[in-house]
Amino acid sequence: MALCNMGAIFWPEPTLISERWLLVDAAAEKAAMRFFCPKGGQLDGLRFYVSVTTGGILRVSFQDLDAATGLPDGVEDEFVDVSISTSGYYWAAPMRKAGSPRTVTVGEWLGAVFSFPSYVAENMSLKLMQGQPANIGSVATQALWYSGAAWSVKEYSRLALRYTDGSFGYMLGNVQAGSEQYGILYPPAERGAKITLPFACKVSGLYAAGQSNRPITSLHLYASDGLTELASASFPKKAALADQYSLDPALFSVPVQLQPGTYYLGARTTDATNGMQIFWLEFDDPNEMVQLAGGGYFYGAYRANQTASWTVYNNQYPRMGLIISALPDAGCLPPELKLVGWRKLVVDVSERLREVAVPTRRREV
């Protein structure tokens, strides 16, 4: 299979986030979340988190986005009215138009709009996330707010998209409150991830987030048995991970070419006094973090030492991943990874591919 150089792509895309809120408390105000559909099919609805001061009826609708502005067109296609009483998670489902669900294609740009069908005194805030655009992504998961006169772009949306077949399209999911977790481990313990890779690629290194006073000293890539080491990379002391909001790359001396399949990532430390601090996101519903693009998975993993078996946690999303330097030619990509034409693709934590550039030349590797 031909691979084409892509520069450096962090996969899954880093998730350096903190909570933010989008307040809607007036009749004309609206909130919206826009995203690329991670796969084709029929949409049943979505799940979101809301903080409530004064409850009421919230209408959630799928709307087309204007091709020029990227803003909702104002036409409530499939929708459902949700009774909001207390702070928590809510399902906006089933969302229907004349009894029929919305049919989407992979990569389709779509908006979910939150409004009041008949405002009384509602006051509620939708949970968003804050992060650096270089880490979280561009318009793919952005939140919007409507003042009654104009839309403005806010931060990054959180929602879980459910299809009528029961599958989920993960859109950074609903990270439960207080779910930014961390653990302190001492040698010889190892903490990392289990990855089911859905495509062939060339990997030039790994990345992770941690703290300088409890440093990760090396990252390791293993074959499907979790024991056979394929490559490793050490962090120089000056590049010790600063804090939970920092990411550092660790590059292999020689890139490794991987085929679709299962792999393990492991972080180690040699600091027996302070140990290392590892960060991950934890989900209340594992279904909301099910698939990466093309059918892959990314779960947290732990083992007591380098010869022990891995324990896998299917509700944890570790803050680490691959640094990919080459991906398949567009003609070799599986259907779920294709968008129209040849594009330079970035695969993010919400298993979407987004166009960031259209290359004028390609070099086979």
C-alpha positions as CSV (number, residue, x, y, z in Angstrom):
1,M,0.0,0.0,0.0
2,A,1.4,3.4,-1.0
3,L,2.0,5.9,1.8
4,C,2.3,9.6,1.3
5,N,4.2,12.0,3.6
6,M,1.8,14.1,5.7
7,G,4.2,16.1,7.9
8,A,3.5,15.5,11.6
9,I,0.0,14.5,12.7
10,F,-0.9,13.8,16.3
11,W,-3.3,10.9,16.4
12,P,-5.7,10.7,18.2
13,E,-5.7,14.5,18.3
14,P,-4.6,15.8,21.7
15,T,-7.4,16.7,24.2
16,L,-6.0,19.4,26.4
17,I,-9.3,20.9,27.7
18,S,-11.0,22.5,30.5
19,E,-14.7,23.1,31.1
20,R,-16.5,26.2,29.8
21,W,-20.2,27.0,29.7
22,L,-22.5,28.6,27.1
23,L,-25.4,30.5,28.7
24,V,-28.8,30.8,27.1
25,D,-31.3,32.8,29.2
26,A,-33.3,35.0,26.9
27,A,-36.1,34.3,24.3
28,A,-34.0,35.1,21.3
29,E,-30.8,33.5,22.4
30,K,-29.6,30.2,20.9
31,A,-26.7,27.9,21.1
32,A,-25.4,25.6,18.4
33,M,-22.7,22.9,17.9
34,R,-21.4,22.3,14.4
35,F,-19.5,19.2,13.4
36,F,-18.5,16.8,10.6
37,C,-20.5,13.6,10.7
38,P,-18.0,10.8,11.6
39,K,-19.8,8.2,9.5
40,G,-22.8,7.8,7.2
41,G,-26.2,6.5,8.4
42,Q,-29.4,7.8,10.0
43,L,-29.2,10.0,13.1
44,D,-31.4,9.2,16.1
45,G,-30.3,12.1,18.3
46,L,-27.6,13.5,20.6
47,R,-26.7,13.6,24.2
48,F,-25.5,16.8,25.9
49,Y,-24.8,18.2,29.4
50,V,-26.6,21.2,30.8
51,S,-26.3,23.2,34.0
52,V,-29.7,24.5,35.1
53,T,-30.6,27.7,37.1
54,T,-34.2,27.8,35.8
55,G,-35.5,24.8,33.9
56,G,-37.9,24.6,31.0
57,I,-38.3,23.3,27.5
58,L,-35.3,23.2,25.3
59,R,-35.7,22.5,21.6
60,V,-32.8,20.7,19.9
61,S,-32.8,20.6,16.1
62,F,-30.6,19.5,13.3
63,Q,-30.0,22.3,10.8
64,D,-28.1,22.7,7.6
65,L,-25.1,25.0,7.7
66,D,-24.6,27.8,5.2
67,A,-21.8,26.7,2.9
68,A,-20.3,30.2,2.9
69,T,-20.6,31.3,6.5
70,G,-20.8,27.9,8.3
71,L,-23.8,29.2,10.3
72,P,-27.1,27.4,10.9
73,D,-29.7,28.3,8.2
74,G,-32.5,28.7,10.8
75,V,-34.6,25.9,9.4
76,E,-35.5,23.3,12.1
77,D,-35.3,20.1,10.2
78,E,-35.4,17.1,12.6
79,F,-36.0,18.2,16.2
80,V,-37.3,17.2,19.6
81,D,-38.3,19.2,22.6
82,V,-36.5,18.2,25.8
83,S,-37.9,19.0,29.3
84,I,-35.0,20.3,31.4
85,S,-35.4,20.3,35.1
86,T,-32.1,19.7,36.9
87,S,-28.4,19.9,35.9
88,G,-27.2,16.7,34.2
89,Y,-27.1,14.7,30.9
90,Y,-30.0,14.7,28.6
91,W,-30.9,12.9,25.4
92,A,-32.4,14.8,22.5
93,A,-33.9,11.8,20.9
94,P,-35.6,10.7,18.8
95,M,-35.1,13.7,16.5
96,R,-37.4,13.4,13.6
97,K,-39.0,15.3,10.7
98,A,-42.4,14.1,9.7
99,G,-41.5,10.9,11.5
100,S,-38.3,10.3,9.6
101,P,-34.7,10.5,10.9
102,R,-32.0,12.5,9.2
103,T,-29.7,10.6,6.8
104,V,-26.1,11.8,6.6
105,T,-22.9,10.9,4.8
106,V,-19.5,10.6,6.3
107,G,-17.9,14.1,6.4
108,E,-21.2,15.9,6.1
109,W,-21.1,19.3,7.9
110,L,-24.1,19.7,10.2
111,G,-25.4,21.9,13.0
112,A,-27.3,21.0,16.2
113,V,-29.2,24.1,17.5
114,F,-30.5,24.6,21.0
115,S,-33.4,27.1,21.4
116,F,-36.5,27.9,23.4
117,P,-39.8,27.1,21.5
118,S,-41.7,29.2,24.0
119,Y,-39.5,31.2,26.4
120,V,-40.8,31.7,30.0
121,A,-37.8,32.3,32.3
122,E,-35.4,29.6,31.4
123,N,-31.7,30.0,32.4
124,M,-29.3,27.2,31.5
125,S,-25.8,26.6,30.3
126,L,-24.5,24.0,27.9
127,K,-21.2,22.4,28.8
128,L,-18.4,23.2,26.4
129,M,-14.6,22.7,26.5
130,Q,-11.8,25.2,26.1
131,G,-8.6,24.3,24.4
132,Q,-5.9,25.5,22.1
133,P,-7.1,25.4,18.4
134,A,-3.9,23.7,17.5
135,N,-4.8,20.9,19.8
136,I,-8.6,20.6,19.7
137,G,-9.3,21.4,16.1
138,S,-10.9,24.0,13.9
139,V,-14.6,24.3,12.9
140,A,-15.2,20.6,13.3
141,T,-16.6,20.7,16.8
142,Q,-17.1,24.4,17.4
143,A,-19.9,25.9,19.5
144,L,-21.8,29.0,18.4
145,W,-24.0,31.5,20.3
146,Y,-26.8,33.6,18.9
147,S,-27.6,36.9,20.7
148,G,-30.8,37.5,18.9
149,A,-29.1,39.6,16.2
150,A,-26.0,37.7,15.1
151,W,-24.1,34.4,15.6
152,S,-20.6,34.4,17.2
153,V,-18.1,31.6,17.4
154,K,-17.3,30.4,20.9
155,E,-15.3,27.4,22.1
156,Y,-15.6,23.7,21.4
157,S,-18.7,21.6,21.7
158,R,-19.3,18.4,23.6
159,L,-21.9,16.0,22.4
160,A,-22.4,12.4,21.7
161,L,-24.1,11.6,18.4
162,R,-26.3,8.4,18.2
163,Y,-27.4,6.6,15.1
164,T,-30.6,4.7,14.6
165,D,-28.6,1.4,14.5
166,G,-27.5,2.1,18.1
167,S,-23.9,3.1,17.2
168,F,-22.3,6.3,18.4
169,G,-20.4,8.9,16.5
170,Y,-18.0,10.3,19.1
171,M,-17.7,14.1,19.2
172,L,-15.5,14.4,22.2
173,G,-18.4,12.8,24.1
174,N,-19.8,13.9,27.4
175,V,-16.8,14.0,29.7
176,Q,-18.4,13.6,33.1
177,A,-17.9,16.3,35.7
178,G,-14.6,16.0,37.5
179,S,-13.5,13.3,35.1
180,E,-10.1,14.7,34.3
181,Q,-8.2,12.0,36.1
182,Y,-4.6,11.3,36.8
183,G,-2.5,8.7,38.4
184,I,0.9,8.6,40.0
185,L,2.9,5.5,39.2
186,Y,6.4,4.2,40.2
187,P,8.8,2.0,38.3
188,P,8.4,-0.6,37.1
189,A,4.7,0.1,36.5
190,E,3.6,1.2,33.0
191,R,0.6,3.3,32.0
192,G,-0.6,3.8,28.5
193,A,-3.1,2.9,25.8
194,K,-4.5,0.1,23.7
195,I,-5.0,1.2,20.1
196,T,-6.9,-0.6,17.3
197,L,-5.4,1.1,14.3
198,P,-7.8,1.2,11.3
199,F,-5.3,2.1,8.6
200,A,-1.7,1.6,7.6
201,C,0.7,4.5,8.5
202,K,4.2,5.4,9.3
203,V,4.8,6.5,12.9
204,S,7.8,8.8,13.7
205,G,7.2,9.0,17.4
206,L,4.7,9.3,20.3
207,Y,3.4,12.2,22.4
208,A,2.1,12.5,26.0
209,A,1.1,14.9,28.7
210,G,2.3,14.9,32.2
211,Q,4.2,17.0,34.9
212,S,7.8,17.9,35.2
213,N,8.0,17.1,39.0
214,R,6.6,13.6,38.3
215,P,8.1,13.1,34.8
216,I,7.6,10.5,32.1
217,T,11.1,9.5,31.0
218,S,10.2,7.3,28.0
219,L,7.4,6.2,25.7
220,H,7.2,2.8,24.1
221,L,5.3,1.2,21.2
222,Y,4.4,-2.5,21.4
223,A,3.0,-5.1,19.0
224,S,-0.4,-6.7,19.5
225,D,0.9,-9.0,22.2
226,G,1.7,-6.0,24.4
227,L,5.2,-7.4,25.0
228,T,7.1,-7.1,21.8
229,E,8.6,-3.6,21.6
230,L,8.5,-2.0,18.2
231,A,10.1,1.3,19.1
232,S,10.8,3.6,22.0
233,A,11.8,7.2,22.6
234,S,13.2,9.0,25.6
235,F,12.6,12.6,26.7
236,P,15.7,14.7,27.3
237,K,15.7,16.3,30.7
238,K,15.2,19.8,29.4
239,A,12.0,18.6,27.6
240,A,10.4,17.1,30.7
241,L,6.7,17.4,30.6
242,A,5.7,20.7,32.3
243,D,2.1,20.1,33.4
244,Q,-1.2,18.7,32.4
245,Y,-1.7,21.4,29.8
246,S,1.6,20.6,28.0
247,L,2.3,18.0,25.4
248,D,5.7,16.8,24.4
249,P,6.7,14.7,21.4
250,A,9.2,11.9,21.7
251,L,10.6,10.9,18.3
252,F,11.9,7.5,17.3
253,S,15.4,7.3,15.8
254,V,13.8,5.4,12.9
255,P,10.1,5.7,11.9
256,V,8.0,2.6,12.2
257,Q,5.6,1.4,9.5
258,L,2.4,0.0,11.0
259,Q,-0.4,-2.1,9.4
260,P,-4.0,-2.0,10.6
261,G,-4.2,-3.9,13.9
262,T,-3.8,-3.7,17.6
263,Y,-0.9,-2.0,19.4
264,Y,-0.1,-0.8,22.9
265,L,1.5,2.4,24.0
266,G,3.4,2.6,27.4
267,A,4.8,5.4,29.5
268,R,7.6,4.7,31.9
269,T,9.6,6.6,34.5
270,T,12.9,6.0,36.1
271,D,12.1,8.3,39.0
272,A,11.5,5.9,41.9
273,T,11.1,8.8,44.4
274,N,8.5,11.0,42.7
275,G,7.1,8.6,40.1
276,M,5.3,9.8,37.0
277,Q,1.9,11.5,36.7
278,I,-0.3,10.4,33.8
279,F,-3.5,12.1,32.7
280,W,-6.6,10.7,31.0
281,L,-10.3,11.6,30.4
282,E,-12.9,9.4,31.9
283,F,-16.4,8.8,30.4
284,D,-19.6,7.9,32.3
285,D,-20.7,5.9,29.2
286,P,-18.0,4.0,27.3
287,N,-20.3,4.0,24.2
288,E,-19.6,7.7,23.7
289,M,-15.9,7.0,23.0
290,V,-16.4,4.0,20.8
291,Q,-14.9,4.5,17.4
292,L,-12.1,6.4,15.8
293,A,-12.2,7.0,12.1
294,G,-12.5,3.8,10.1
295,G,-13.4,1.5,13.0
296,G,-10.4,2.0,15.4
297,Y,-10.4,2.1,19.2
298,F,-8.3,4.0,21.8
299,Y,-8.5,2.9,25.4
300,G,-6.5,3.4,28.6
301,A,-4.2,0.6,29.7
302,Y,-2.1,-0.3,32.8
303,R,0.3,-3.0,33.8
304,A,2.4,-3.6,36.9
305,N,5.7,-4.2,35.0
306,Q,7.0,-4.7,31.5
307,T,6.3,-8.5,31.5
308,A,2.8,-8.4,33.0
309,S,-0.4,-8.5,31.1
310,W,-2.2,-5.2,30.3
311,T,-5.4,-4.2,32.0
312,V,-7.6,-2.2,29.6
313,Y,-10.1,0.5,30.6
314,N,-12.7,1.0,28.0
315,N,-14.1,4.2,29.6
316,Q,-10.7,6.1,29.7
317,Y,-9.1,8.2,27.0
318,P,-5.4,8.7,27.8
319,R,-3.6,11.9,26.9
320,M,-1.1,10.3,24.6
321,G,-0.9,9.0,21.1
322,L,1.0,8.5,17.8
323,I,2.9,11.0,15.8
324,I,2.1,10.0,12.2
325,S,4.3,11.1,9.4
326,A,2.7,9.2,6.4
327,L,-0.8,8.0,5.6
328,P,-2.2,5.9,2.7
329,D,-2.7,7.4,-0.6
330,A,-6.4,8.5,-0.9
331,G,-7.0,5.5,-3.2
332,C,-6.0,3.2,-0.5
333,L,-8.0,4.6,2.4
334,P,-11.0,2.7,3.8
335,P,-14.4,4.2,2.9
336,E,-14.9,5.7,6.4
337,L,-11.7,7.7,5.9
338,K,-12.5,9.2,2.5
339,L,-13.7,12.6,1.8
340,V,-14.2,13.9,-1.7
341,G,-10.9,14.1,-3.7
342,W,-7.4,13.9,-2.3
343,R,-6.8,15.9,0.8
344,K,-4.3,16.2,3.6
345,L,-6.2,14.7,6.5
346,V,-5.9,15.1,10.3
347,V,-7.5,12.4,12.4
348,D,-8.7,13.8,15.7
349,V,-9.8,12.5,19.2
350,S,-13.4,12.6,17.9
351,E,-12.5,10.2,15.0
352,R,-13.1,12.8,12.3
353,L,-11.0,13.7,9.3
354,R,-10.8,17.3,8.5
355,E,-9.3,19.1,5.5
356,V,-6.4,21.4,6.6
357,A,-4.6,21.7,3.2
358,V,-4.8,20.5,-0.3
359,P,-1.3,19.4,-1.4
360,T,0.0,20.4,-4.8
361,R,2.5,17.6,-4.8
362,R,2.8,14.2,-3.2
363,R,5.8,12.1,-2.6
364,E,5.5,8.3,-2.3
365,V,7.4,6.8,0.7
